[in-house]
Amino acid sequence: MKLIAIDLDGTLLSDDGTISRENREVIYDAQNQGNIITICSGRSLHDTQKILLTAEIDCPIITGNGAIGFHSNKFIQRLVIPDCVINEFLPVLEQKGYYYELYTNQGITLLENGKSRLENEILSMKESDLEFPVEWANNEINIQLRQHGISYMKHYQDINISELEIYKIFVLSFNKDYLKELENMLTGRQDLSLTTSGWHKLEIAHKEVSKGNALTYMANHLDIPMKDTVAIGDNLNDLAMFKVAGMSIAMGNGEEEVKKQSTYTTRNYNEDGVAYALRKYVLKQGNE
């Protein structure tokens, strides 16, 4: 028996945000052979549950980059950002005009003017760089807006922070310098963790949150030795689980640093790379 942790974006999901038939069938095969699949994603619990429900996949879930562990319809782990951190940083994000999302126990909360903030940023970037990839940037916006479990707020003061469990603050910016300024402000703090799944993204969470810690916690919960764990991913936030897993598999489209630190590299996410990896490196074939 193996515990197989699979990332979503850039890994298991196709461009349309769904799990392909090929990937679904190989996941079923893995489960039928006695292995346990767990999704390990930066997405929210509500969003991930909807994706898996649509794909008819039943498995443990790790979300928020490791903030939440969910198994058999109950939480096994919840790492909540302290209110003092929330109260300190939301005014800063608002004052500087960042686009941000709050991942909470009630879903994902977005600013009503969040989309316009990003669209204005695209216009600004296009003016300073004629080669700026506008189509790609607009697609990144659409990916955020088609998440499941979204609600909107006019201002962060509209929500009662003390009544919410906030697992992650997600910040998106197409201006590298702008995002780097925020990263520099947060780097070195001992009361939070920072992760990224792309140069234009920054994610703030509880200080103990990482995919590696969450995979270790899930394996212990399921009584599976770490040597019998497999991690599949594409981006820098997946490195934490690569470091603890018995086997790590990088997507063909993954960051070079991720490929360097992996045991194997598989095909591109749009070429059913997860299915290929599981068949080639993990599943028993024929009479084995």
N, C-alpha and C positions, 0 to 999 in steps of 0.2 A: 504493500500500500504506500502510495506517495501523496503528499499534499502539494497540489500544483496551484501556485498563485499567478494569476493572469491580470495584467493591466488592461484598461479599456481603450482610451484614446491613443491612436497611433499603434495599437497592438491588436486587440480583439475586434474593435469596431471598424466597420467600413466607413467610407466618406459620408454616407447618409445617416450615420449614427446608429446603425443596426448591426446585429451579429449575423454573418452570412450562414447560409445553409451548411456549407462545408465545415465551417468552424463549429457550428452547433452539433453536427453529427459526430465529429471527433471528440467533442466534450462528452457527449453521451457515451461513446465507446470507452473513454477514460473512466467515467463513473461506473460503467458496467463491469470494468475490470477491477473494481474495488478501490480505485483512487478517489481522493477528495479534491474537487475543484474549489478554489476560493477566488473570487474577484478581489483585486487589490488596486483600488483606484483613488484618484484625487477627487472624483465626483461626489455628490451628496448621496446619502442613503436613499432618499426618496427617488432620485433620478436613477440610481443603479437598480433599485428594485423594479422600477417600471421597465427598464431595458431588459432585465432578466425575465420578467413576467411575459413580455412580448415574445421573447425567444424560447419560452417554456423551459428555462433552466433553473433548477432548484439547487442552491449551494450556499455555503457560508459566504459572508460579505465583509470586506474591509474597505472602508470609505474615508474620505477626507484625508487621504495620504497616511492613514493609520490612526486617525482620531477615534474611529468607531469600529468595533468588532461586533458582528451580528450573526447569530447562528440559531437555527431552530426557532425562529420567530421571537428571539429575545436578545437583548444586548449582553455581550460578554465583556465589553470594554467601552468606556466613554471617557475621552479626555477633553475637557472643556476649557476654553481660554478663560482665565480669570477676569472677572468684571473690571478690575483695576486696569488691566491691559487694554480691554475694549474701550473703556472710558478715556484712556489716554490717547489712543490712536485714531479712533473714528473722527474726532474733531480735526486732527491733522490731515487725514485723507480728504475730508470735506473742504477744509480751508484751501488746500492745494489743488482741488478739483480732480482728484483721481477717480477713475472708474473702479468701483469695488462691489463685491458681493459678500453677503453673510450666509454661511452655511450653518443652519440651526436645526434644533429638534423639530421645528415646524416647517422645514423646507429651506428654500433658497430665497433670500430677500434681496431685491435689486432696487436701485434708485430709478424713479420714474424718468429722470432725464439722463440715465446712464448711457443709453444708445446714442443720444445726441452728443454727449461728451466725447464718445469715441469717434463719431462721424466728424466732429469738428477737429479732432486730433488728426484724423486721416487727411483732411483738407490742409492742415498746417504742415504735415509731413510731406505732402505732395508738392507744396509750394517750395519747400527747401530741398527736395530731392525728386527730380522728375522720374527717377527709376523706382520710386517707392511702389511696392506691390499692392495696389489698391484692391484688386479682386481678392487676393489672399486675405487682406485685412478685413474686408467686408464679410468674408466667409467665417473668419474667426469670431466676429460679432454674432453672426447667425448661430454658430455652434453654442455660444453662451445663452442666447435667447430661446433656443429650442430645448433647453433642459426641462425636465419634469419637476413639478413641485415649486414653481416660481410664484412669489407674491411681490408686490411693489410698495415702496415707501417714498414719500416726497423728501424726507430728511431723516437722518439717523435718530433724531430726537423724537420721531413719531413712534418709535418702538420702545418697549419697556425691557431694557437689557437685563434687569434683575429677574425677569420672568422667563427669559430664554436661555437655552444652552447653546452657546455659539462655539462651533467646533473649528471653523476656519474662516479667515478673511482672505478673499481672493482679489488680487489687484491685477488689472490688465492695462497695459499701455503700449502704444506703438512707437513711443519716443524712448529710445534706449537711455539717454541721459536722464530723462525724467524718472524712469524706473530705478536707475542706478542710484539716484539721489535718495530714494526711499530705502533701497537696500543698504546703503551706507549708514543710514540713520538707525537701522535695526540690527545690523551685523554686530556680533559680540555680546548681545544681550543674553542673559542667562535665564530669563523668565519666559522665553518663547522659542519656537523653532521656525526656521525659514526654509522653504523648498521652492523648486521651480520645475516646470515641465515645458519650458520654452523661454527664449530670451525676452519675450514680451509679457511674461507672467511671473507673479510673485505671490507666494502663499504663506500666510502667517497662522501658526497654530500653537497649541500647548507645547511646552518645552520638551516633553517626552515623545512627541508625535514623530514617527517616521514609518515608512513601509517595512523597514527591517524589524523594528520593535514590534510592530503589529503582526508580522508574519511569525515571529518567534512566540508571541503571546498565543496566536491561533494554534500553532503547532503544539504548544504545551497543553492548551485546552483540549485538543483532540488526541493527546498522548501519542504524537508522531515525532520521532527523532528528527533533528534538523538535517541530518545527513540524507533523509528521505524526503526533503522538500525540493521543489523546483520553482524557479521564478522566471517569468517571461515579461519583458517590457522593452521600452524604447527610449525613455528619457531619463534625465538626471535624477528625478525623484525616485526612480526605480533602483538606483545604485545601492541604496540602503538595504533593500531585500536581496540584491545580488550578493552582497557581502556576507549574508548569513545563510543563504540557501545552499543546499548540497549541490545543486546544478542551476546554472543561470543561462538563459537564452535571450539574446538580443535580437530585435527585429532588424530586417535588412534596411529599413528606413530609419533606424535608430541613430542617436548621436554617436559620434566616433568614440568618445570616452566610454559610453555604455558598451559598445562592441568590444573595446579593449579589455574590459573587466568581466566579460561573459565567458562561459564555458564554450558555448556555441553561438553561431549566428544563423538565423533562419531567413525566410523570404520576407518581402514587403507586406505590410498589413493589408493592402488591397489585393494581394496574391494569396490570401488565406495562410499567412505565415505561421499563425498559431497552430492550425491543423497540420501543416507540414512538420513543424517542430515536434509536436506531440507524437505523430506517427514515427518520425525518424529517430527520436532520442528517448522517448519515454514509454510508449505503449508496447505491450507484447504483441508480436506478430505471429500469425499462423499457429504452429504447434509449440511455440516457445512456452 
